[in-house]
Amino acid sequence: MDLLETLRYYHDSGACPMHMPGHKRADLGGELPWQLDITEIDGFDNLHDAQGILKESMDRAARLYGADRSFFLVNGSTCGILAGICAAARPGDTVLLPRGCHKSVYHALELRDLVPVYLPVPADPCTGAAGSLPPETAAQALAEHPEAKLIIVTSPTYEGVVSDIAAITALAHRAGVPVLVDEAHGAHLGFSPAFPGGAVAAGADIVVQSLHKTLPSLTQTALVHWHRGAVDGEELARQLAVFETSSPSYLLMGSMDRCVRLLAARGGELFAAYEAHLAAFDDAVRDLRHLRVLCHGGDSLRDHPDFFAFDPGKLVLCTRGTSLTGPGLMDILRKTYQIELEMALENYALAMTSICDTRESLLRLAGALREIDRQVTPAPPAGPVAPPPLPPRRMGMLEARRRAGALLPLEEAVGHVSGGMVWAYPPGVPLLVPGEEVTEALCRTLRQMEMSGIVLHGEKCDPPRTLLVLKSEQWKT
Ligand SMILES: Cc1ncc(COP(=O)(O)O)c(C=O)c1O
């Protein structure tokens, strides 16, 4: 019996629940599976000290991915990233990372008062999306920063760009530095030769994956995998207890258990079908004249020398050089074709696919793209695709937060140090973090992003109209 069947069996046994949760498994409405929602009662183990049914289930996940130990996460990759970074780095340590990391990475840097060294990654000329982290860049940073205690890599990125984790890990390990891979978007990698391999197989020390993003598992479910060696596994478990609830949902854990079992039993067959559906999509979009689908149809990995590898499950619909923007394309697909995409940025819109997509759903998207492609016209690309230069870092995030206090209109904020974070969501990658100086180039980018329909978010401010900065008497360059 898997975990969900065991929950059902327990409910059907008629045991009287004199314990949490307060709904007592009463049927309070047909929409929710109240009957299966329990807490850590006899026979159901304890996530934070797993010895029984949950340990077996997590061990199964470790075997599937080839990790020494795997942990269920019920608070998404976010809590695995927070716990992983806090387990691997001590307060004040230096960490190496590309700037395009998710917010949760920056939250960990802030909590630990870590000193970031940003590793430059090339921008894809078609979309402006970040390319792979070149191993040579990692090697150079490791040589220049012998004090570094951790390297963090996002692979694949939201857009599906994969880095050479095996090469980066070999270099980092030679320098005695552990590697944490944010593989939130890559839990499905490595199950078929048509997909790049995953970071666990590539030897990374800690790998965090959102099962919910790319595999059939409920929202919030994720895994953190650990390899014996550079990071203390007990410290990782302790940090998970800091960041993760002490009342994990058995429904979420049951869905992870089922997902892992499904992949173990039928992964090969499911991925073979998925591959065939993607191949049909590729054929259908091969003749697009204006729109381009990265590494699909008439476009291939060879056209993107800055990509080490690419996840074919991501359909990055590039609008650059056409009369459309990414948000514009997303809007047409929604309103005219009832196709809802994952996100859009200035030059592209992103469709995410999975083993649960059908040939029909992929061909429906391809058909819509062909029709739209016939209607769009070529247009000179607006603005450079390269991201603006990194804002100069003037102080640590923690200190900047302590000193934040003034809300300024965008133009007046130039030259001040930011007291908060600004990001577009999705993808949740910060454009400005506390302690960085607000520059003219950044302001231009924020305005340009808003004009192309991208929704910007900020802490205690309303970008791009206002930004939170340090109290003006404290810092102005
Ligand atoms: C690259 C990346 N890492 C981490 C996360 C956080 O994942 P979760 O939503 O599972 O907490 C996200 C979420 O979008 C992400 O895009």
The ligand as an SDF file (V2000), in Angstrom:
LIG
                    3D

 16 16  0  0  0  0  0  0  0  0999 V2000
   14.4040   28.8740   -9.8460 C   0  0  0  0  0  0  0  0  0  0  0  0
   13.4430   28.7240   -8.6970 C   0  0  0  0  0  0  0  0  0  0  0  0
   13.9060   28.2820   -7.5270 N   0  0  0  0  0  0  0  0  0  0  0  0
   13.0980   28.1240   -6.4600 C   0  0  0  0  0  0  0  0  0  0  0  0
   11.7670   28.4210   -6.5280 C   0  0  0  0  0  0  0  0  0  0  0  0
   10.9000   28.2180   -5.3280 C   0  0  0  0  0  0  0  0  0  0  0  0
   10.1560   27.0550   -5.5160 O   0  0  0  0  0  0  0  0  0  0  0  0
    8.8190   26.7430   -4.7000 P   0  0  0  0  0  0  0  0  0  0  0  0
    7.7480   27.5770   -5.2960 O   0  0  0  0  0  0  0  0  0  0  0  0
    8.6230   25.2810   -4.9150 O   0  0  0  0  0  0  0  0  0  0  0  0
    9.0730   27.0790   -3.2770 O   0  0  0  0  0  0  0  0  0  0  0  0
   11.2380   28.9030   -7.7370 C   0  0  0  0  0  0  0  0  0  0  0  0
    9.8110   29.2420   -7.8410 C   0  0  0  0  0  0  0  0  0  0  0  0
    9.3070   29.6920   -8.8120 O   0  0  0  0  0  0  0  0  0  0  0  0
   12.0990   29.0590   -8.8510 C   0  0  0  0  0  0  0  0  0  0  0  0
   11.6410   29.5260  -10.0210 O   0  0  0  0  0  0  0  0  0  0  0  0
  1  2  1  0
  2  3  1  0
  2 15  2  0
  3  4  2  0
  4  5  1  0
  5  6  1  0
  5 12  2  0
  6  7  1  0
  7  8  1  0
  8  9  2  0
  8 10  1  0
  8 11  1  0
 12 13  1  0
 12 15  1  0
 13 14  2  0
 15 16  1  0
M  END
$$$$
